[in-house]
Amino acid sequence: MHVLFVHRAGSGQFAALIASLVAQGVEVSLITERPEQEQPGVSQLVYSVEETSTRHPALAATEYHLRTGEAVAQLMERLKSTDPPDVVLGHIGWGGLLFARDALPDAALIGYCEYYYRSTGSDLDFGMSDPVPAADRYRVRMRNAAQLLALDTLDAAYAPTQWQRQQYPAAYRKRIAVCHDGIDTTFCRPDAEASFVLPDGRVLTPGSPVVTFVARDLDPYRGYPQFMRAAAILAARHPDLIFVVIGGDGAGYGRPRSDDNSWREAMCAETRLGDRIVHIPWLPYENLIRLFQVSAAHIYLTVPFVLSWSLLEAMACGCLVIGSDTEPVKEVIRDGSNGLLTPFHDEQLLAERIEQALAQPVLARSLRRAARETVIAGYERERCVDRQIGWIRQFGE
């Protein structure tokens, strides 16, 4: 059996699935725009997309998706004449599967449904008192065009969480299963002997008064400003607390600031936390897990958007998580059962909930234990990957 994966950024969410298929002797190919380090058993085909100056702003993403679809289809046509795949599994959000049915009419198509954009009840209008401008509504509607065209051609599809599935139109929702990418709960686990070394040489261990925050980029989508303001409140009350933030200075999922400063620069200037807070732009994965293992309280905030792997990894490590009471988070965290929830925009209450968590060790132990159990029960990697392989074999053999 030959399985072809399509993903803009290397293997992306398919990394564990690809590794498992290769270990089982399945032939695997990957079409990607951003190639990754070569790995045994995986043949990479790389495409590029020419930049264009689209006249209508609402068509910018659609133009990119169209060109992506054309570039991917050309590589699929090449495979069809030499080594046609039996199954194609790809991310539908960037146009990669737009013409897959045309290029490979005999292959089974499985789509990964990560996020369907909506103008209401989602990230675009979250926390807004005024209506979303018409131009933004038109833009996000057009951004879904490639997904809808791809969905119409698929044999099967899945989304990583129930909430992400629910964002898709009802007419397609019944065709979308739910299966997470999976968390390695053997690697992501509590470790009473763990240690984490800060850039200044200080060593943190389980029991250290450390509050952690992690995001790919420090932006409002992941509640970085709210966290920083809560940290400032706590720093004034608790001189022993250490705040460790992991994340880069990119624009993230939102728009860049109009003053060209990063959100880190802006929030450090506003809160004046100085050396009370440690910012680290990036960590090797094993170091990130060590940070989770020593964390006394981990903060995860997000607008209604894609749920981060980092939340589930932190929970698998037995972190005491204080999360935002937004829908994606509430699917995983039950307030007072396996974590604590707080309103996204209430920095004062966030600070109080962190204090509550740190001041009640019995509650903390219970929440930590339940957090890990939640991930093992619903998001353990081996079971997730086994289910995905079941779909592949169902359609490919």
Buried (B, 14 or more C-beta within 10 A) or exposed (E): BBBBBBBBEBBBBBBBBBBBBBEEEBBBBBBBBEEBEEBEEBBBBEBEBEEEEEEEEBBBBBBBBBBBBBBBBBBBEEBBEEEBBBBBBBBBBBBBBBBBBEBBEEBBBBBBBBBBBBBEEBBBBBEEEEEBEEEBBBBBEBBBBBBBBBBEBBBBBBBBBEBBBBBBEEEBBEBBBBBBBBBBBEEBBBBEEBEBEBEEEEEBBBEBBBBBBBBBBBBBBBBBBBBBBBBBBBBEEBEEBBBBBBBBBBBBBBEEBEEEBBBBBBBBEEBEBEEBBBBBEEBEEEBBBBBBBBBBBBBBBBBBBBBBBBBBBBBBBBBBBBBBBBBBBBBBBBBEEBBBBBBBBBBEEBBBBBBBBBEEEEBBEBBBEBBBBBBBEBBBBEBBBBBBBEBBBEBBE
